[in-house]
Amino acid sequence: MVTVLPSLKIETISLERLSPNQQLLPLTAKTNSNDRLEVGGCDVVELVRQYGSPLYILDEVSLRTACQQYRDAFAQHYQGASQVLYASKAWSCMAVCAIVNNEGLGIDVVSAGEILTAMRAGTPSDLIYFHGNNKSLDELRYALDAGCTIVVDNWYELNNLNQLALEQTSNPRIMLRLTPGIECHTHEYIQTGHIDSKFGFDPNEIEAVFAFVSQSLLNCVGIHAHIGSQIFELQPHQDIGGVMVQWFKLAGEKYNLKFSELNIGGGLGIRYVESDDPPSIEAWVQTVCQGVTEAFVKAGLPLPKLLCEPGRSLVGSSCITAYRVGGSKTVPDIRTYITVDGGMSDNPRPITYQSKYRAAIADRMSADLTQTVTIAGKHCESGDVLIKDIQLPETHPGDTLVVFATGAYNYSMASNYNRLPKPAAIVVRNGESSLIIKRETREDLLRHDCLPEGLRK
């Protein structure tokens, strides 16, 4: 039994009943006897003293639990074979990839760098699926030499792969990404399943694609679709099976393409603020499995191997970011700002997507929320604001402020804007912490700079 803080009120809940994506904080979060936030049995204030700030803190239990819930739900609700792939664009580092691979998951990658990271973490190449809408020839060769499956996005790539197949001793293993034409209610930048999208083959070119592949040197094992990200609706995922099965049937009956795999992407949302209400991992999996099963049985086709690619819903809620509070500024009758020692360089999502977050003062978890403040980052941008108008206890310079649910698209989209070094990241479990990404130094910022002799005084 653990104490968690879904709305900053202490509740005692059985760990195994919780779907990590529905929690504001990691599963192991609790308030300790010093009234401080504790994650993975570690005092967050002490972690900041030890490792510095800003600091990404990954709860291993939360990440493993999310992996297990996806894996076990497919085993329970789907009669065919299945494989969960971690969408590593959410956070690609060796430690995260190793944890998900240890739980039996494969890895979805979108660059040669992510392929290398997954392989160095121990992921077998046959469990690595390579996405992207503009893969270079160098990246394609690298992926083929490694033995990855290529998820083909467009004609340019399809033609390049067919040429590269002449260099291979075996036919390249591919899937085709198709645009299903399903829209969902999410931020327009992360809708990827509608017709007007940079991703995938459109419905009007599918037959031409199938005809080309049927005469090529490519070993096409199936099709892929993804309808978006941070989705709270289940109906679009119920519908995707009915859309994809028609293409499965067409490929087999007209072009003799024997597809065996169907990848329905990911997209399940997480809880960033109290008002968010995403479905549980199991509910999402059950919906997908039911939709695909019904569609394939009705079409008289055997069940395909069913793949999915969760990213945010695996790692997002498993991580928090800790900062040190600096100064404050009150604009009379308008707003009070408090500043932290990070901002848009370690979390670009608020300025990019207008994303909302929840935060707390880790030093005094039960203190009354007495002030409404805006949390501002330290960058030279007026828009560098992490959270607008949040209620917090009275804050002081040096306090540890923690922002929740920062595991997805925070470190992976971090930058060195204003020449700030990127933060460190640690993993915590059972009262122990381990470094998984070193903090950059000022000297690291100059590592790739070149100063031609003619420019020196």
N, C-alpha and C positions, 0 to 999 in steps of 0.2 A: 504494500500500500504506500502511496506517495501523496504528498500534498501538492496541488497545482493551483495556478492562479488564472482561471479563465477570464475573470473581469476584475483582477486584483483583489478578489475576495477568496480567502482560503477555503478550499473544498478538498475532502479526502475521497479519492476515486481509485478504483482498481485499475492498475496500469494497462492490463490486457484488454480492457473494454474501450480504450480510447483510440480514436483514429487521429494520428498525429496532425494531419492537415486541418483538423477542426479545432486545434488548440492555438491559443495566442502564444503560449510559451512552450518550450521543450517539455517532454513528458516527465522528466526528473526534477523539474523546477519546484522549489519549495522556499519558504522563509525559514531561516535557521534561528537558533536561540539568540543570536545577536541582532535579530530583525533585519538581516541582510538576505539578498537573493542568493540562492544556492542552486547550481545546475550540475548534474552528474556527481553530486556529493562534494562539489568544490565551491567555496565562497567566492563570488564574482569579484567583490572588492579586493580580495587577496590576489586573485588571478591578475587583475590589472596592476597591482603593485609588483607582481613577479614578472609579467610579460610586457607591461606597458600598454599604452592605448594610442589610437583605437585598437580594438582587439576583437576578432571573430572567435566566438566560442561555440564549438560544435558538440552537441550532445549525441554520443554514439548510440545510446539506447533508443533515442527517438528515430534516428536514421535506420537502424536495424529493424525496429518495429514496423516502420512504414514499408520497408522491403518485404518483410515477412507477411504483412497483411496483403500486399499485392500478390505475392507468390501463392499464398495459401488460398486466397479468394478465387484465383483462377483454377486451382486444383479442385476446389469445391463446386464451382458453378459452371465449369466448362468440361464437356465430355471428351474433347479432342486434346491434342498436344498444345502447349502454350509456352511462351517465353517473355518475361518482362525484361525490358531494356531500360537502363537509366539514361535519360537525356542529359548527357554530361555538360551541355552548354550552360546548364543551370549553375554548376560549379565543378569545373574540371581541375582536379588535383589528384595526386597519386593516392593519398589517404582515403578520400571519398570514393574513388574508383575501386580501391581495394576492399573497402567495407561492403559496397553493394555487390561486388563480385563474390566475396565470401558468402553472401546470402543467396547466391545462385543466379544473380541477374547478369545480363549482358550489358553492353554499353553502346549507346547511340552517339556518334561523333559527327562533327561538321568541319574538321580540318585535319591536316597531317599532325599538327601539334596535339590535338585531342586523341588521335590514334596512338601516337607515341606515349602519351600519358597513360592511356588505358592499358597498353601493352606492358609498360614498365611497372604498372600496378599488379600485373599478373593475369590480366584478362585474356583468355584464349581468343585468337583472331577470328575463329568461326562464330564468336559471340559479339563481334564488333560490326556495326552497321553504319555505313558512311553516307551522310546526307550532305546537302548543300546545293545552291542554285548556280554556282559558278566555280566548280572544282577545276583546278588547273591540271594540265597534263602531268606535271610533276607529282601532284597530290594523288591523281588517279593511279599512276605507276606505283607510288609508295603503298597505296591501299591494296592494289592487286598483288604486289610482291609479298605483302604481309598476310594475304589470304582473307581480307575483309569482304563482306557483302556490300556492294555499291547500290545505293538507292538513287536511281537515275531520275533527274529532275526535268530534262529538256532535250531537244533535238541535238543541240551542239554537243552535249555530253554523250548522248547516245552514239553519235557518229564517231566521236573521239574514242569511246570505249571499243567500238567495233574495230577500229584501226589498231588499237593497243592489243586487242585479242590475238592479233597475228604474232605478237611477241611472246605470248603466254604458252606454257606447256599444257594448261588446262583452260577450259572455257570460263571466262569471268562470271562469277555468280552475282546476279543483279536482281533488284526489285524495281518496279516502276512507280514513281509517285504521281498520283492522279488527283486532280482537283474535284472534289465531290459536289461542289455547289451547295454546301450546307452552311448557313450563317448562324452565328450565335451571338449573344449579348456580351460583348467584352470590348476592351479598348480597341479602336480601329487599327492600331499598329500591330496588334497581336492576333488579328483575325487572319487565318491562313487557309480556310476551307472554302471561301466564296470564289466566284468565277474571276473577279478582278483581283488577282493575286500574282505575285512574282514567282510563286512556287508551283511546280507540278505541270503535267500535261492537262490541257483543257478537254472537256468531254468531246468537242468536235474533232479532235485529232487522235482520239484513242484508237480507232480502227487502223489508221495509218501507222501508228506506233506498233500495234500488235502485228501488222503485216511485216513491218521492217524487222522486228525482233524474231519473228518466226523464220526468217531467211538469214539471220545473222549467226555469228559465232558465240553469241552470248547465252548463258544459261540463266534464263529468267525464271525465278522460283515463285514470284508472286507480285502483289501490288500493295501500295501504301497510300494512306490518306491521313491528313491531320487537319482538324477543323478550327484550331485556335488554342488559346491559353487562358488560364485563370477563369475557367468556366464553372458556373454554379448550376447550370441546367443539365438534366439527365436526358431529356428528349432527343437532342441532336446526336448523342451517342447511341441511343436506341435506334435511330434512323440510319446510321451509317452502314450497318450490315446490309440493309435492303438496297442501298445505292451500290455498294461494292460487289454484291453477288451477281448483279447483271453483267458486270465486266468480267468476272470470273467465268461465267457461263459463256459469254461471247468469245473470250480468248480460247476456251477449250473446243467449242463446237465449230467455230469458223476458221480458227488459225492453228488448231492443234497444239496450243500452248497449255501444258499441264501444270498449272499453278498449284502450289502446295502450301503457300504461306500468305496470310493476310495480316497486315500491320495497320492498326486503326489509330496510331499516334497516341497522344496523351491529352493534356489540357485540363485535368481536374484542378480546381482552384484550392486555395488555402485561406485560412482566416488571418487577416492582417489587423482588423479592428473588431470591436465587439459586435458590430452590426453585420459582419460577414457571416454567411451561413452556408458553407459548401457542403455537398454530400460527403458521406464517409467514403473511404477507399473501397470498402466492400460493396457499398451501394453502387458505386460507379462500375466496378468490375462486374457485378451481377447484371447490371443494365446492359453493358456491352456484350457480355456472354449470351444473354437472352436474345438480344437483337440479332446477333450473328447466327446463333443456332436456328432461330425461327426462319431467317432468310434462307439459309443453306438447305435446311430440311424441306422447306416449301419448294425450292428450286430443284430438289432431287440431287443435290451435290453432297459429296462427303465433306465433313467438317475440316476446314483448313487448320494448319498450325496457326494459332492466334497470337500475335505479338502486339505489345503496346509499349509506349515510350514516356512514362511519367518522369518529370524532372522536378519541377517546383513542389509537387505534392509529396515527393520523397524527402527532399533536403531543406525546403523553405522554412518550415516551422522547427527544424532541428537545430537552428543556429540563432544566436543573438549577437549583437554588436555592442561592445561596451566602450564608452567614451569618458573622458574627464571634462567636467563642466569648467568653463572659464568665467568670463565676465557676463554682465547683463546690461540691458539698456531699456528704459521705459520711455515710450512716446506717449505723453499724457493723453488720456481719453481715446487712445488708439490701440496700443499693443506693448507688451513687455517681451523683449527678446532675451533668451539665454543662449550663450554660445558654447560649442563643444569643439574638441580638437580634431575633428574630421569633417565629413560632409559629403559633397557631391563626388569627391574622388573615391570614396569607399562605398557610397550608395548613390548611384546616379538615377535611380528609379523615380524619386519624387520630381526632379526637374525634367526628366524625360517623359514619364507617363502620368505625371500628377498622382503618383501612388501615395496611399495613406498608410501610416504606421501607428503603432502604439508603443509607449515607452514608460519607464519607471525609474525612480531613483533607487539604485540597488542598496544604498547604505541604510535606508529607512523605509522598508517595504510597507509597514503598517501606518505610517504617518498620514495625517489628514491631508487631503488634496485641497490646498488653500489658495492656489493661484492658477490663473490661466496664462500660459506663456507660449511663445513660438520658439522652437528649437532651431537655431541658425548654425550653419556650418562656418568654417573659417576661410572659405575661398573668396576670391575677389569677384563675386557675382551676387547681385541682389537676389537672384533666384535660388541661391544656395540655402534652401530651407528644408530641413528634414521633416518637421511636423509643424503644422500651423495650429495654434489655439488648442493646446492640450492642457488638461488639468494635472498639476503636479504638486507635491508638497513644497514648502519653502526650500529653495536650493541655495547652495553655497559653492564658491570656487573650490575645485578639488573633489566635489561629489562625483560618484560614478553613475552616469546615466546610461541606461540600457535600452536599446531599441530591439523590439521583438521581430521574429520571422524574417531574418536577413540571410538565410542560407542560399536563396536562389537569386541569381543575377545581381549580386552585390560584389563579392570578390571577382566573379567572372567578368564583370563590366567595369571594374575599378580602373582608375587611371592615375597618372602622375601629374594631373593638372596643378598648376602653380608650383610644380616640382616638389610635390609632397611624396615621400616614400610610401609605398603600399603597406598596409598593416600586416601584423602577424596573425596567424590562425592557429588555434589549438583544438584538440579533441579531449573531452572529459568523460570519465566513467569511473564509478565506484571510488570517488574521492581522489582520483589521480588525473593529472593533466599531462598531455604530451604535445610538443610543437609539431605541427604538420606543414606550416609555411613560415619561413623565417621573415622577420620584419626587414624591409629594405632599409638600407642606409643612405645617407646623402651621397656617398661615393658611388653607390649602385646607380644613382641617377645619371652619372657621367660615364658609365661603363661603355656605352656605345657612341658617345660623342667623339667627333674627330675635329681637331683644330689644325687646319693646314698651316704650315710654317709661315706662309705669306701673310697670314692674318695676325700673327703675334707682333707686339710692339718691340 
